[in-house]
């Protein structure tokens, strides 16, 4: 396996900006409480395409759909501002056509296959250039889009996305719409209809009426001012691995009898989450985390909106997770979880959500392999979360196609962000049970 620092292999970086094709009129967009609760988190997504997908395409061909896309989703082109009359007032997005930052880069000495073979915890970070918002919020882009050309003629498309703008499903929708526009199939509907910004008086009134409730899914942190970066003192590491379809089927078969008997169905996400929850508890010195947070797609979305609209829920146990049954944990996540009233996010403080508890993110419903460039689907897609608290996050999405001998199957791609010592113990446990690299 190739092992080297990927940052040294990406060069020739060029920066430019793309703005909406039509002026948006300097509108203001009010950030909701859930948006501001996510402001210290960032999403990165990287899509890899083979040479046939990008053959003959120039950088202008790749940038051109962005003009039309930002006509639709012009909040992505805005900048964070505060009320001029109150320097510490509630932030909002000034839709001033500041632009999305475009990054061109090259990896001339590696193919995509060689890149994906690298064993490095930050392998894909340099394919999704970006930075935290602030301290000059008015000059910080909310979205970076990076096109990286590889030795084999293939290309990666990387996005660095401020979570305050929208959740991981919003990022997936953004990329899909870009591909549809490129293919000439865009629908005349808006990804997002910004709401008019309420007055500062209205906002303060609403915040003062907030519900103090149970803050299980989030954690209050020290105020960060205008530099929206979570100062985690814990050494967090990232690792991505695959569960093959065969392994997932084996997991499911181990639970199938009980599922039939108890008439409860569990998904791959729930089995993976339960397995990792148990193994983390087994690797810890105590009984493991008793409360976990689950983030899922909101099926009530009326259209492909760019918003923080995931369904947040918690699952809680009062027993030793390390000695529990995976089936019991799976059904708890699937059927007995407690949905969280988002009114608890109304307090005007700084929070983190990912890593406040051990957090499981279900992205299996995001059709990340559904988009096409010149008729070709991505060969590999990965997402990650940045700004994670010390309890960690586990993100599960569909894996790349596998040739199983029975057709083209998909397993699951799992990206884990944990404190370094916990990650090492988890991978040792997974290697022993499932032979995962």
N, C-alpha and C positions, 0 to 999 in steps of 0.2 A: 504494500500500500504506500502511495506517495505521501510524504509528510513534509510540509514546508509552510512558511508564512505566506498566506495568500495575498497580503497587502503588498508584498514586494513584486507580485506578478501582474498587477494592474497598473497601467501607465497611460500616458498621452491624454490625461483628463482635460476636457474642455467644458466650460460652463456657459450656458445661455438661458434665456427665459422664454416662456410661451405665455401669452395672455389671451383672454377671450377674443374671438373674432369681432365682436361687437361690444361697445362700451356698456357697462352695466349701470352706470349712473351713480356710482359712489354710495350704494345702499349700505345699511347697517343690518347685521344679522345677530339676533340675541342668542347667546349661548345658554343652553338649559343647565339645570343643576347637575344632571348626569354628565353633560359635556365637561363641565368644570371639574367634576370629580375624577375625570380621566386625564386631566391636563398634564400630568407628570409621566404618562405612558406614551409609548411610540410603537408603531407597527412597521415591520419590514416584510415585504413579500418579494420573492425572486422567481421568475419564470424563465426556463431554459428552452430554446428553440433550436432545432437542427438547421442545417444549411439550406435545405429546400424551403423552409418557412420564410427565410429572409433573403433568398437569392434575388439579386437585382434591386433590392430596396436600399435607398439612400437615407441619410439621417433626416433629410427634409421629408421624405415619405413617412418616416416614423413620427416626426413632429407634427406634420400637417393635421392629423385627426384631433390633436390636442386643442386647436383653435376652436373647433366646433364643440368638442367635449366641454370646454370651459365656458362656452356660451350657455350650456345646460347647467353645469355644476360650477357656477362662478364663485361660490364660497371658497372653493379650493384655491382660488387665485387671490384671495384676500389676505389681510394681515390682522393680527390681534391688536386691538386698541383698548384704552380705558377712557371713560368720559373726561373731556377736557376740564370740566368744572370740579372734578374730584380725582386727583392723581391715583388714589387707591380704590377707585370705584370698580364696579363689576365689569370684567372684560367682555368684549364683544368682537365680532369679526367685521372689519371695515372692508366691504366689497369694492375695493379701489383698483382692481385689475393689476395688483402688484405682480402677479404671475406665478406660475409653477416653474421651479428651477429644473432645467434639463442638463443632464450630465452625459457626455460622450467619453467612453474609455475603451481601452484595448488590452487584451491578454494574448500577446502574440506567440507565446512559447508553450501554450497548453491548449488541448482540446477540451470540450465540455466533459467528455468521459474522464479525462485525467483530472479535471477540476473536481468533479464529484467524488473521485476516489481519494481526495485529500482528507486526512484525519486531523482536522483543526477546528477548535470550538467556535472560532469566529470566521469560518470559511466564507460565508456568503455576505458578511457585513460590508465588505468593500465593493460588493456589486449593487449595493443600495445606499449610495452616498446620502448623508443627511446629518443633521445636528439638532440638538434640543432648541426649543424656542427661547429667545431672550439671550442676554439681558435687554437687548434692544428689540422688544417685541414688534415694533412697527416695521422692522426691516427683516424679520425672520420668516422665510417661506414656510407654509404649512405642508407642502408636498414637494418632494424631489423625485424625479423620474430619471433613471440611469439606463443607458443602452451600452452594453459591453460586447465588443466583437472578439471572438475566439479564433485561435489558430485554425480550427477545423472549418471555419466559415459559418459556424453557428453564432447565436447571440443570446444574451440574457437581458431580460427586462426587469429592473429592480425598482421598487418603490419604497421610499421612506415617508411615512405618513403620520402626522400628529394626531393622536387619538382624540384630542379635543374636537376634531372635525368629524369623526365617524369611527365606527368599529371595524373589525377585520372584514365583515361582510360588505361594508361600504367600499373597502379597498378592492375586494374581488369584483364588485359591481362596476367600479371605476375602470378597472383593466378590461373587463368584458365589453363595456360600452366603447372604449377606445378601439378595440379590435373590430367591433361591429361597424363603427364609423369608417375605419380603414377599408372594410369590405363593402361599404355602401349599403349597409342594412340597418342603419340607425333608425329607431322609431321616433316619431315627433312627440315624445313625452319628456317631461322634466325628471331628472334624477332627484331634484330637490327644489322645493318652493320655499325660499327663505321667509321666515316670519318677520314682520316689522319689529324693530327694537323697541321694547317698552321703556318708559321713562325711568330714570333712576329712582324716583319715589315709589313707583309700582314695584320695582325689583326689590327695594329694601323692605317694603311691606310684606311681600311674599316670603322673603327670607326670614323675617321676624316671626312668621306664622309657621315655621318649619316644625316637623314632628321630630322629637328627640329620639325616638324608637331604638330598636336594636340595631347596632352598627356592625353586625356580624361580617358582612362581605367587604367592608372597607375599614381602613385604619387612618386615623388622623395623624398627620405628620407636622413637623415644624414648618411655619410659613417660609416659602421660598422666594417671595417677592416677584420680580419680573424675570427671573431666570428659572424656567420651568424644567428643572432637573431634580430627580429624586436622589438625595445624597446618601445612598446605601453604603454603610461601612462594611458590609459583608462581601466577601469575594465571591461573586456570582459567576457561574460558568454555564455555557450553553452546549447541548449535545443533541444531535438529530439522528434518529435511527428508524428502521423500517420493520413493521410486522408484515410478513408476507400473507397472502390470502390463505395459504395452507396453514400457517400458524394461527390465523384468526379462526379458521374453520375448526382447528383442533381445540382452541379455547372454547368455542361455542359448543362443540360436541361434548366437552367435559361437563357442561351445564345443561345440555338439552333435556335430559331426563327430568330434572327438577323443574325446568321451565314448562314442560308439558303437564307435569303433575300439579303445579301451582298456578298454571294459566297466566304466567307473567313472561313477557318478551323483553329481552335486553338486547341492546345494540352493540356493535363492535366498540364504539366509544365508551359505553358504560363498562364493558368487560376490561378494556385497556385501563380505564381510570381506576377501577376497583383493584386490578392487579398491581398497578404502580402504587396506589395508596397502601396496600398491604405490604408490599416489598419495602417501601420507605419506612413503614412502622417497624418492620422486621430488622431493618438496618440501623434503626435509632436505638438509643439507650433507654428509652421509655416505651410507653404503649403506642406512640405515634400520634399524629394529628387527629384530634377527635372531631374537628369541624373542617369541612372543605367547602369551597365555593365552586359552583358549576355555572358556566356561561354558555348559552345556547342561542341558536338562530330564533328570531321572533317571527313565527309564521303569520302574524297579523299585519306585517308590513303591506301596505297597499300598493307600493311600487318599489323600484330600486332606489331607495332614498339613501343619501349619505347622512347617516345619523348614528348616534350611540343608542341603539335600540335592541341590544341583546337582552334576553331574559336571564336575570341573575337569581340564583337560588342557592340554598345551603343544604348540606346533608350532615347530620350530627349523630354521633354514636356515644354510648356510655360504657363501652367495653374495650378490651384490648384488641386493637385492629390487627396487630401482628399475628394473633391467634384466631382471627376470624375466618369465615368462609368467603371466598371471592363471590360466590353467588349472592350471599346476604348483602355484601357491599354493593354489588351490581344492581340489585333490585331496590336498594335504598336510594341509589343515585337515580334510577329510572322511574320509580313509582312513589317514593315517600319523601322526596325532597321538599323543602319549605321555600316557596317563592318569596322573594324579598320585596317589600314595599319601597319603591324608590323615593318616597318622601323622606326616608332617613338620610338621603343625600342632599337635602336642602340646606343644611347648615353651611354658612359661608366660611369654610375652612379649607385647608389643603389636605388632600387625601391620596392614598394609593388603594387600588382594588386588587390588581394582580399581585399575589404574594402577601397580601394581608392575612389570608388563610392560604393553605395549599389550594391552588386554583386550577381547575380543569376546563379547557376551552374546546367546545365541540364545533369544529369547522367542517365536518363531513358533509353538511348540506351545501356548502359553498362549491359551486361547480367550477373549480379552478382549472380543470382539464377540458372544460367545454368550449373555451374560446379557440379560435383558429387564426393563424396568419397564413395567407395564401393556401388555405386548405389543410394546414398542418397544425396539430395540437402541440402543446408544450410536451417535452420529453420528461420534464421534472419540474415540480413546483414546491417551494417551501416558504413558510411564514414563521415569524418569530415576534416576540414581544420584548420591548426594552423598557427599563425603568421599573423592574420587578422587585418586590419586597422579599425578605429573607425566607418566607415560607415557600416561595417558588411557584412556578406555573408549568403546566403540561398542556401543550396544544396539539390536537389531533385533527388531521385532515386526510383526504384521500391520497393514496400513494400512486406512484407511476404504474403504467401497465406492465403486467408480467405475462410471459408466455408459459402457461401452466400445462400445455399439452391438450387442454380442453377448450382453448380459446384464449381471449385476452381478459385477464382478471386484474383487479386492483386490491392491494393491501391497504395499509395505513402508514402515513408518515407521522412520526411523533417527535416533537421538539420540546425538550425539557430545559428549563432554566432553574438551577438550584445552587445553593452554596456548594463550593468545590468539594468539600469532604462528603456531603450527602450525595452528590452526583456520582462520585466514584463508587460509593457503596451501593447505590441503586444499580449502576451498570454491572457491577460484579454479580448482584443477585439476578439481574435479567440474563446475563451471560450464562449463569448456571442453569436457569430454568428454560431459556429459549434460544440460547446460542446467538445472542444479538451482538453486533459489533459496535 
